Amino acid sequence: MITLSFIPFRWLFSSALLSSGPLLLVLAISIVIGLLMVIVFRYTSDQKAIGRAKDRLKAHLLAVRLFQDQLTVVMRAYGRILRGTGIYLRLAFTPFLIAILPITFLIIQLDRYFGWTPLHQGQTFLVEARVEDPAAASAIELQLPPELVSSAPPVHIPVDKEVVWRVAAQRDGRYDIHLATVGERVSKQVVVEPGLARVSPVRLRGNFWERMFTSGEPALAENSPVQSIAISYPPRVINFAWMEWNWIVLFFVVSLIAGFIFKSVLGIQV
C-alpha cells in the first residue's frame, strides 16, 4: 500500500503544522503546487512554439473582428482558429499530462487528511460491514476495545448484505475494531482525535482502483467473507471567503489562481 511516507513533503503534516488547521495548510499547499505546475510546464513545453501558436490565434481572432462584413475572410479565419487551437492543444498536452499525474497522486494522499474529519470523544458513529454471503451476516460479531462502546443492537440489511452497528467513542485515540465470523477475524482502524489526522473511511477486499482512491488501509484477504468495513466519518467542510468548500475544489481554485499569477510574474507561456 502506497502511503504518504513516500512523499517528500511529509514534513507538512508535522504536529506543529497540523495544529494550524486545514485551511492554512490547503492554501499553502495550493500556492506551492500552483508555482510548481507553471515551472514544470516551462521546462517540459516548447515555449517558443506555444508563443507563436497563441500569436496566430490572436491574429485570426482580430481578423474576424476587422472583416465582419467579408464572409469569405471570416470563414477562413474561423478555420485557421480551429487549426491553431488544435496545434496549441497538442503543444500543451504533454506538459499537462506530466503535471497532472503526480497531482492526482498528491490529491489521493492528501484526501486521507483533508477529506474526512476524525471522530471526537463522545461522538456516535456507524460501523457498516458488507459480506459476500447473506447467511454470514447473521453470524458476524463486532468486537470493540474498552474505549469504544456499542450503543444499539446491530441492524441487518439482507438486500444489501450489510450489518450496521452504532458505536460511541469514549476516549481519544487510535483503535482497531474486529469483525468475527465463521473462521475469520478482520480488523478496521478507528481514529478518535481532535484536529487533523490521517483517516481511512473504508477497508475493502479487492477492488484495486477503488482502494487507491478511497482506502488508506491494506486490502482484506481475497478469501474473506467480509467485502468491506466502513466507518461513518463526517466529511470535512472548510470555511473560506464566506463559503463552505470541499477541500479539493478549494485546492484547484487557489492553485489555478496562483498558477496564473506566477506564470505572469515569471513570463511563462501557458
N, C-alpha and C positions, 0 to 999 in steps of 0.2 A: 504494500500500500504506500502510495506517494504521500508524504506529509510535508508540512511547512518547514521541517527541519532541513530540507534540501535547498531551501530558498535563501539567497544571500542576505535578504533584508529581515531575517528572523529577529534582529535587534529591535525592530519596530514594535514588537509585542513584549518587550520587557515590562516588568511590573510598574516601573515609573511612568511609562507612556500609556499603559493600559488604564491607569488611574485618571488620565486626562479626558477619557470618554471617547465614544466612537466618532463624534462629529469632527473633532480636530484631526484625528487620525485619517478619516476618509478624505478630508480636504487636503491634508498634507500629501497623502499617497497619490491623490488625483493630480495635484500640481506637478509632482515629480514625474508621474507617468506621462503627463502631457508634454513635459520637456523631453523625456526620453524618446517619445514617439516621433517628434519632429527631428531629433538628432539621428535616430535610426533611419528615418525617411531620407534625410540629407545624404547619408553615406551609402544607401542602398539603391538610390534612384539616379537617373541621368538628369541632373538639374538643368543643363542647357537645353536638352530636348523638351523637357516639360515647359520651360520658359518659352521656347519657340511655339509649342502647341497652344499655350494659353494666349500668346500674342496673336496667332492666327485666328483663334476663336473670337477674340475681341474685335479683330478687323472684320470678320464676317458678320458679327452682330451689328457693328457700326454700319456696314453696307446695307443691311436690312432696314435700318432706321433712315439712312440717307436716300435710298432709292425705293421708297414705299410705292411710288406710282409706276414703277417699272417691274411688271410681274416676272419677266424672264430673269432679271437680275436677282430679284428676291428669292425665287425658287432655286436658282443656282447657289445663292448664299446659304439657304437652308440645307441644301445637300452637302455643302462644304462644312457647315456647322456639325451635321451628323457625323461626317467622316472625321472631322477634327476631334469631336468628343470621343469617338472610338479610339483614336490614336492616344489621346490623353489618358483614357481609362487603361489602355494596355501598358502605358509607361508607369502608371501608378499602381497597377495590380500587384506586382512582385513585392515592392516595398511595403504595401499594405498587408500582404499575406505574411511577410516576415514579422511585422509588428503585431498582428492580431493573434497569432498562435501563442506566443508567451503571455499576452494579456489575458487570453481565455483561461490559460492555466492559472494565472495570478488570481483572476476573479473566483475561480473554483476554490482555491485555497483560502482567500480572504473571506469567502462566504461562510466558512466554518466559524469565523469570529463575528462578522457583522450581520449575517443573515438571520440569526436567532438570538433571543435573549435567554440566558441561563435561568433556571428556576431559582426562586429565593425562599428563604426559610419561612415555613408556614403555608406555602403555596400548595394547592392541589393540582394534580396533573393526571393525564391518562397514559396508560401503557397499553398499546394495541399490538396484538400478535396475530399474524396470519399464518395458517397452517395449510399443508397440502391436502391432507385427508380430513374431511369433516368429523370423522369418528375420533381423531386425535384431539380435537378441540375440547371434548368433554373430559379428557384425561389430563389436560395440561394444567400445571400448577405454577403460580407465581411465588418465588422465594425472594424475600426482601431483607436487607440489613436492618439493624435496630433503628437506624436514623430515618428510615422510610417506613410509613405505616399505611396499610390498606384501609381506605375509608368507606368502601362499599363492596358488596358482593360482585363477582365478575359477571359481565353481560356477554352472552353468546349470540353471535350473529351468523346463523348457519348458511344463509345465502352467500355471504362474503367470506365464509370460512375464517371468521375472526372471533377473537375473545378480547374484551376490553376490561381493564381494571382501573379504578380510581384510587390514586395514592396521594398521600400528603408527605411533604418534606419537613422533617422535624429539625434538621440542623444542616448548616453549610458543609459542603464537602463534595468529593467525587466518589460515587458509589457504583458497584456492579450489582445489578439485579439479575436473577436467573429464572429461566423458564424450564421446568422439568416436565418431560413427557415420557412416553414409553421408551426406555433405553437411550434417552438423550437428555442432555442438560446444556443449555446455551445461555450466554450472558449478553448484557447490554449495559453500557455506561450511562449513568445519570449524573448531570452536573448541577449542583446547587451552590451558586456563588454569586456575589454581587458584582456588578460591572461587566467587563468584557471577559469572555472565556471561550476556549475552543469547544464547540458543540457539534455533535453529530446527531441529527434528529432521528435517524433510522439506521438499522443494521439489516443487510439484505443477504439473501442467498443467490449466488449467480448474478445475472443482470449487470455485466461489467460496466457498460456505459452509464446506466442509472446509478450505480455505486460511485462512479467517478464524479458525478455531478451532485449527488445528494447525501452520500455517506462518507464519514471520515473514519470508519472502523473496518477491520478485516471482514471478509465475506464469511457468512455462515457456511458450514460444511455442505457439500453438494448433496449428500445423502440425508441431510437433516430434515425432519418432518416440518420444521418451522421455516417458512418462507421469508418472513420479515418480523422485526420488532421495532416499533416506533414509539417515541416519546413526544408528547404534545407541548414542545417548547413554544412560547409565544413568538411570532415573527417580530423582528426588530423594526421600529419606525424611528427615523432620525428627523428631528425638527430643525429646519433651516430656512431662513428667509420667509418666515411666517407660513411655511408649508410643511406638510409631513411627507417625507421621502423614503422610498425604498433605497437602500444604500447603493445598489448597482446603478439606478437611474441617476442619483446624485453624482456618483463616480464618473459616469460618462459625460454628464453635462459639464462638470467642473474640469475634467481632463481635456475635453474638446475646446472649452474656452481658453484654458491655459495653453493648449497647443497652438491655437490661432494667435495668441499674444506672443508666444515665444518664436513662432515662425516669422512674424513681422519684425520682431526685435533682431533676430539672427539673420534675416534676409534669406530665408529658405523657401524655395518654390515647392508648393504643395498642390 
